[in-house]
């Protein structure tokens, strides 16, 4: 089996250093072989590692920039949401004040309507009382008048004689003639 050093530079080239070779058996690796392997890995792997680190750095930078942009957007959305919340609270306070004002107005309207109804009922009651009082007075007046007429009629019948009746009839006939003469 050929070693890596023979591939890079044939052993004939290394005449005096022919005993130096790359041992690929990992159990027999000595310090020189280890340094040589690490040097090769460092030399050839440096570009890969640098590319990997640069890619990783770009990815992290992009992630940080995206996170900052999202943070800025979230902060702006939070600011707008707070403004909308303040506007909503102001609107709610306004609606609450309008509602309380409307409720007080409607309560006052109901109280006024109840007072008006009570006044109207009181007036109606007073009117009904006056009406009933007048009706009762009228009934009493009619009864008194009827009783007075009956007593007067009884009194007249008891005192009225034929001669008095004839005089009254003549007197009234005279009055009617005088009235008839005046109208013609």
KAVENQUI-V270981 format. One line per field, one symbol per residue. ss: DSSP state (~ for helix, > for strand, _ for the rest). psi: psi as a letter, one per 40 degrees, with the letter a starting at -180 (. if undefined). burial: 1 if it has 24 or more other ideal C-beta (glycine too) atoms within 12 Angstrom, else 0. Layout:
BEGIN
ss->???
psi->???
burial->???
END
This chain:
BEGIN
ss->___~~~~~______~~~________~~~__~~~~~~~~~~~~~~~~~~~~~~~~~~~~~~~~~~~~~~~~~~~~~~~~~~~~~~~~~~~~~~~~~~~~~~~~~~~~~~~~~~~~~~~~~~~~~~~~~~~~~~~~~~~~~~~~~~~~~~~~~~~~~~~~~__~~~~~~~~~~~~~~~~~~~~~~_
psi->hiidddddhidddfcdfdehihheheeehaddddddddddddddedddddddddddddddddddddddddddddddddddddddddddddddddddddddddddddddddddddddddddddddddddddddddddddddddddddddddddddddddehidddddddddddddddddddddd.
burial->0000100000000000000011000000000000000000000000000000000000000000000000000000000000000000000000000000000000000000000000000000000000000000000000000000000000000000000000000000000000000000
END
